[in-house]
Amino acid sequence: MSETANPNGMLDRRAFLRLGAFGAISAWLGLPAAAAPARSMAPRTVIDLLGTQIGIIRRSAWIRTPINYARLRAASPYTRITLHHTGNQALRMTSPHLVAQEISNVQGAHLALHYGDIAYHLIVDYAGRVWEGRSLAYEGAHTLNANEGNIGVMLLGNFEKQEPSAAQLATQANLVALLRHQYRIRASRIYGHRDLSPTICPGGRLYPYVAQLRQT
């Protein structure tokens, strides 16, 4: 069974997954279809490109638990971006070691909910650094019933309890602009999690900045 939708542990199903020729080859070899890369897009190349423009800390800096590829779904072409917060507690750490530990903890929580990997594609810490999350080759699991074609970006912190840092806000704006340019995503397709699901995420102190991005 592949994963679903939402870091709160609610599950949904889809009838089918279009994987094209790679899917047929995977089936013939007896491999999980979900392990196939997404369409003709080269997500590794996209991450490399973003890395040269904004700087991205790769998964190898934080991952401690293997990915369960059988639970992942190949990504559809990206047409929207959804912004989130961690939401559990205020987080202001800037030490790369502590941030890596926190991201690994998030992944562990998601794996415990039977996700294949961390739910989000990109993470922004309090210092404004961008961390690579789930590969863009795979659909995220961050927004219930709305993950298809949806890039998940999560800012570390609880923005009901704290203000986002100036560095986080600057990085969020730059990262969203770069993703929009790369995938030709309209400004009107930038969302806070609360726009798509009944939740307070990404927090009342971050959401106004997300709404501003839609006006850009």
ZIQUIUR-V807720 format. One record per pair of residues at least 24 apart in sequence whose ideal C-beta (glycine too) atoms are under 10 Angstrom apart, sorted by the first residue. I is the first residue (numbers start at 1). GAP is how many residues later the second one is. Records with the same first field share a line. If there is no record, write none. Layout:
# ZIQUIUR-V807720
I = GAP + GAP
This chain:
# ZIQUIUR-V807720
1 = 69 + 70 + 113
2 = 30 + 31 + 32 + 66 + 67 + 68 + 69 + 70 + 71 + 112 + 113 + 114 + 137 + 139
3 = 31 + 65 + 67 + 68 + 69 + 70 + 107 + 108 + 110 + 111 + 112 + 113 + 114 + 116 + 135 + 136 + 137 + 138 + 144
4 = 67 + 69 + 109 + 110 + 111 + 115 + 135 + 137 + 140 + 141 + 143
5 = 110 + 114 + 134 + 135 + 136 + 137 + 138 + 139 + 140 + 141 + 142 + 143 + 192
6 = 107 + 109 + 113 + 135 + 136 + 137 + 138 + 139 + 140 + 141 + 187 + 191 + 193
7 = 77 + 79 + 80 + 99 + 102 + 103 + 106 + 108 + 111 + 112 + 113 + 133 + 134 + 135 + 136 + 137 + 145 + 147 + 186 + 192 + 194
8 = 79 + 105 + 136 + 189 + 191 + 193
9 = 100 + 101 + 103 + 104 + 105 + 106
10 = 103 + 134 + 135 + 187
11 = 102 + 103 + 104 + 130 + 133
12 = 129 + 132 + 133 + 134 + 135
14 = 59 + 125 + 131 + 133 + 134
17 = 56 + 57 + 59 + 122
18 = 56 + 58
19 = 54 + 55
20 = 54
22 = 52
23 = 51
26 = 48
31 = 38 + 39
32 = 36 + 37 + 38 + 39 + 40 + 84
33 = 37 + 39 + 40 + 41
34 = 34 + 35 + 36 + 37 + 38 + 39 + 40 + 82 + 104 + 105
35 = 32 + 34 + 35 + 36 + 37 + 38 + 39 + 81 + 102 + 103
36 = 33 + 36 + 37 + 38 + 101 + 102
37 = 37 + 38 + 98 + 99 + 100 + 101
38 = 35 + 36 + 37 + 38 + 39 + 40 + 97 + 98 + 99 + 100 + 101
39 = 35 + 36 + 37 + 38 + 39 + 98
40 = 37
41 = 34 + 35 + 36 + 37 + 95 + 96 + 141 + 142
42 = 94 + 95
43 = 32 + 35 + 78 + 91 + 92 + 93 + 94 + 95
44 = 91 + 92 + 93
45 = 91 + 137
46 = 32 + 89 + 90 + 91 + 132 + 133 + 136 + 137
47 = 74 + 75 + 83 + 85 + 88 + 89 + 90
49 = 129 + 133
50 = 72 + 80 + 82 + 86 + 124 + 125 + 128 + 129 + 132
51 = 79 + 81
53 = 121 + 122 + 124 + 125 + 128 + 129
54 = 68 + 74 + 75 + 76 + 117 + 120 + 121 + 123 + 124 + 125
55 = 73 + 74 + 75 + 116
56 = 66 + 67 + 73 + 74 + 75 + 76 + 119
57 = 39 + 42 + 43 + 46 + 66 + 68 + 72 + 73 + 74 + 75
58 = 73 + 74
59 = 44 + 48 + 58 + 59 + 72 + 73 + 74 + 75 + 76
60 = 72
61 = 35 + 36 + 38 + 39 + 42 + 43 + 70 + 71
62 = 34 + 35 + 37 + 38 + 39 + 40 + 41 + 42 + 43 + 44 + 45 + 56 + 61 + 69 + 70 + 71
63 = 37 + 40 + 41 + 44 + 54 + 55 + 69 + 70
64 = 36 + 37 + 39 + 40 + 41 + 43 + 44
65 = 39 + 42 + 43 + 45 + 46 + 52 + 53
66 = 45 + 51
67 = 40 + 44 + 48 + 49 + 50 + 51 + 67 + 68 + 71
68 = 43 + 46 + 47 + 48 + 49
69 = 47 + 48 + 69
70 = 46
71 = 40 + 43 + 44 + 45 + 46 + 67 + 70
72 = 43 + 44 + 45 + 62 + 63 + 65 + 66 + 67 + 68 + 69
73 = 43 + 65 + 66 + 67 + 68 + 74 + 75
74 = 63 + 64 + 65
75 = 46 + 59 + 60 + 61 + 62 + 63 + 64 + 65 + 72 + 73 + 74 + 75 + 76
76 = 63 + 71 + 72 + 73 + 74
77 = 71 + 72 + 106 + 107
78 = 43 + 58 + 61 + 62 + 70 + 71 + 72 + 73 + 101 + 102 + 104 + 105 + 106 + 107 + 111
79 = 69 + 70 + 71 + 72 + 104 + 105 + 106 + 107 + 110
80 = 63 + 66 + 68 + 69 + 70 + 71 + 99 + 100 + 103 + 105 + 106 + 108 + 109 + 110 + 111 + 116
81 = 40 + 41 + 68 + 69 + 70 + 71 + 72 + 94 + 95 + 98 + 99 + 102 + 104 + 106 + 108 + 109 + 110 + 129 + 132
82 = 38 + 39 + 58 + 60 + 61 + 64 + 65 + 68 + 69 + 70 + 71 + 72 + 107 + 108 + 109 + 110 + 111 + 112 + 113 + 114 + 115 + 119 + 120 + 128
83 = 37 + 41 + 59 + 68 + 69 + 70 + 71 + 72 + 89 + 92 + 93 + 107 + 108 + 109 + 110 + 111 + 112 + 118 + 119 + 123 + 124 + 126 + 127 + 130
84 = 35 + 36 + 39 + 56 + 58 + 59 + 68 + 69 + 70 + 71 + 75 + 107 + 108 + 109 + 110 + 115 + 117 + 118 + 119 + 122 + 126
85 = 39 + 69 + 70 + 71 + 72 + 73 + 74 + 75 + 76 + 77 + 79 + 83 + 107 + 108 + 115 + 116 + 117 + 118 + 120 + 121 + 122
86 = 34 + 37 + 68 + 69 + 70 + 71 + 72 + 73 + 115 + 116 + 117
87 = 67 + 70 + 71 + 72 + 73 + 74 + 106 + 112 + 113 + 114 + 115 + 116
88 = 69 + 70 + 73
89 = 68 + 69 + 72 + 73
90 = 36 + 66 + 67 + 68 + 69 + 70 + 71 + 72 + 73
91 = 34 + 35 + 64 + 65 + 66 + 67 + 70 + 71
92 = 33 + 34 + 35 + 64 + 65 + 70 + 71 + 73
93 = 32 + 33 + 34 + 63 + 64
94 = 31 + 32 + 33 + 34 + 35 + 71 + 73
95 = 30 + 32
96 = 29 + 31 + 33 + 35
98 = 27
99 = 24 + 26 + 27 + 28 + 30 + 32 + 57
100 = 25 + 31
102 = 29 + 54
103 = 28 + 29 + 30 + 51 + 53
106 = 27 + 48 + 50
107 = 26 + 27
110 = 24 + 31 + 32
113 = 28
114 = 27
115 = 25 + 26 + 27
116 = 25
117 = 24
118 = 24 + 34 + 36
119 = 24 + 28 + 33 + 35
120 = 31 + 32 + 33 + 34 + 35
121 = 29 + 30 + 31 + 32 + 33 + 58
122 = 29 + 30 + 31 + 32 + 33 + 49 + 50 + 53 + 54 + 57
123 = 29 + 30 + 31 + 32 + 33
124 = 29 + 30 + 31 + 32 + 33 + 40 + 41 + 43 + 44 + 45 + 46 + 47 + 48 + 50 + 51
125 = 30 + 31 + 32 + 40 + 42 + 43 + 46
126 = 29 + 30 + 31 + 36 + 38 + 39 + 41 + 42
127 = 29 + 38 + 40 + 41 + 44
128 = 27 + 36 + 37 + 38 + 39 + 40 + 41 + 42 + 43 + 44 + 46 + 47
129 = 27 + 38 + 39 + 42
130 = 41 + 42 + 44 + 45 + 48
131 = 25
136 = 43 + 46 + 47
142 = 51 + 54 + 55 + 59
143 = 48 + 50 + 52 + 53 + 54 + 56 + 58
144 = 49 + 52 + 53 + 54 + 55
145 = 51 + 52
146 = 45 + 47 + 49 + 50 + 51
147 = 49
149 = 34 + 36 + 40
150 = 39 + 41 + 46
151 = 24 + 25 + 28 + 29 + 31 + 32 + 34 + 39
152 = 41
153 = 26 + 37 + 49 + 57
154 = 39 + 47 + 48
155 = 47 + 48 + 51 + 54 + 55
157 = 45 + 46 + 48 + 49
158 = 42 + 43 + 44 + 45 + 47 + 48
159 = 41 + 42 + 43 + 44 + 45 + 46 + 47 + 48 + 50
160 = 40 + 41 + 42 + 43 + 44 + 45 + 46 + 47
161 = 42 + 43 + 44
162 = 41 + 43 + 44
163 = 40 + 42 + 43
164 = 38 + 39 + 41 + 42 + 45
168 = 38 + 41
169 = 37 + 40 + 43
172 = 30 + 34 + 37 + 38 + 41
173 = 36 + 39 + 40 + 43
176 = 34 + 37 + 38 + 40
177 = 36 + 39
180 = 33 + 36
186 = 28
187 = 26 + 27 + 28 + 29
188 = 26 + 27
189 = 25
190 = 24 + 25 + 26
